Amino acid sequence: MPARRSGLAVVSENNSLFAAKTVEIGGTTYTVNELDGGTYDECIEKAKTETGIDTSALLKFMTEKAISPKLTIAEINKLPFTKRGQLYDAVNDVHFPARESVGKADNA
């Protein structure tokens, strides 16, 4: 059984650890894989604007790179809004696991 990190499976790839999470949409199981630092940096560069980083665009670029089986941004945009949101949530959960606990201490 793989190790666990914030409820995410951790898989070994190229002697390093990358988190992964699965999401089922319309009978297809998608795996969201943690991006390596270089790929994340490429997504950041693509999402830069004159005023900063377009976080919506960043999430789209990250999703396109992180999911398997692969979908293009155009294909992701054709998904029902709530299903696309499931993919985006999984991408955020894999890459920013600390956000899962934000606000929990306040509600304890």
Secondary structure, 3 states (H helix, E strand, C coil): CCEEECCEEEEEECCEEEEEEEEEECCEEEEEECCCHHHHHHHHHHHEECCEECHHHHHHHHHHHHEECCCCHHHHHCCCHHHHHHHHHHHHHHHCHHHHHCCCCCCC
